[in-house]
Amino acid sequence: MEKIALLLNGALNALKKVGLKMNAKKKDIPLILKKLPAIKKPTISPLATKDWYALETIIDKKEAKKIIPELKKLGASGIVEYNINKLVY
């Protein structure tokens, strides 16, 4: 029963959230991070191209429409918004 409750709560938590992925040059990351909300901290991973990184975070669904154009202006590219099925805190 505890496992089912965990999974159901995870599904409910995910209803109002989306994931965001994007790429950015190293020099643009500090400004992007100031604008980018996250549950804790965004994930930042190096890409194969020198000085480029992938950033990933979970945000409120209602914020996505507003923040994506702002992230683009700050240098983010290849921005992907995706739905999530479960979010377990």
C-alpha positions as CSV (number, residue, x, y, z in Angstrom):
1,M,0.0,0.0,0.0
2,E,2.9,2.4,0.8
3,K,4.4,1.8,-2.6
4,I,1.1,2.6,-4.4
5,A,0.7,5.8,-2.3
6,L,4.2,6.9,-3.3
7,L,3.5,6.3,-7.0
8,L,0.2,8.0,-6.9
9,N,1.6,11.0,-5.1
10,G,4.4,11.1,-7.6
11,A,1.9,11.2,-10.5
12,L,-0.1,14.0,-8.8
13,N,3.1,16.0,-8.2
14,A,4.0,15.7,-11.9
15,L,0.7,17.1,-13.1
16,K,1.7,20.8,-12.7
17,K,5.4,20.4,-13.6
18,V,7.4,20.0,-16.9
19,G,11.0,19.3,-17.6
20,L,13.3,21.7,-19.5
21,K,16.5,20.7,-21.3
22,M,18.7,23.1,-23.1
23,N,22.3,23.7,-24.3
24,A,24.4,26.7,-23.5
25,K,27.9,28.0,-23.8
26,K,29.9,28.0,-20.6
27,K,30.0,31.9,-20.6
28,D,26.2,32.1,-20.7
29,I,25.5,29.6,-17.8
30,P,25.8,32.1,-14.9
31,L,23.0,34.3,-16.3
32,I,20.9,31.4,-17.3
33,L,21.1,29.9,-13.8
34,K,19.9,33.2,-12.2
35,K,16.7,32.9,-14.3
36,L,16.2,29.2,-14.2
37,P,14.1,27.8,-11.3
38,A,14.7,24.3,-10.1
39,I,13.5,21.9,-7.4
40,K,17.0,22.0,-5.9
41,K,19.6,22.8,-8.5
42,P,19.6,22.3,-12.3
43,T,21.7,19.4,-13.7
44,I,24.6,20.6,-15.7
45,S,26.6,18.2,-17.9
46,P,29.4,18.8,-20.4
47,L,28.8,18.2,-24.1
48,A,31.2,16.8,-26.6
49,T,31.8,20.3,-28.0
50,K,34.3,22.3,-26.0
51,D,32.7,25.0,-23.7
52,W,29.2,23.7,-24.3
53,Y,26.9,22.3,-21.6
54,A,23.5,20.7,-21.3
55,L,21.2,22.0,-18.5
56,E,18.2,20.2,-17.2
57,T,15.6,21.1,-14.6
58,I,12.0,20.7,-13.5
59,I,9.8,23.8,-13.3
60,D,6.1,24.7,-12.9
61,K,4.2,24.1,-16.1
62,K,2.7,27.6,-16.0
63,E,6.2,29.2,-16.0
64,A,7.5,27.4,-19.1
65,K,5.7,29.8,-21.6
66,K,7.2,32.8,-19.9
67,I,10.7,31.5,-19.2
68,I,11.6,29.8,-22.6
69,P,11.9,33.1,-24.6
70,E,13.9,34.6,-21.7
71,L,16.3,31.6,-21.7
72,K,16.8,31.9,-25.5
73,K,17.7,35.6,-25.1
74,L,20.3,34.6,-22.5
75,G,22.0,32.2,-24.9
76,A,20.2,28.9,-24.3
77,S,19.6,26.8,-27.5
78,G,18.0,23.5,-28.3
79,I,15.4,24.1,-25.6
80,V,13.1,21.2,-25.1
81,E,10.0,21.2,-22.8
82,Y,8.7,17.8,-21.9
83,N,5.9,16.3,-19.7
84,I,6.9,14.2,-16.7
85,N,4.9,11.2,-15.4
86,K,6.0,11.1,-11.8
87,L,7.9,13.4,-9.5
88,V,8.9,11.8,-6.2
89,Y,10.4,14.2,-3.6
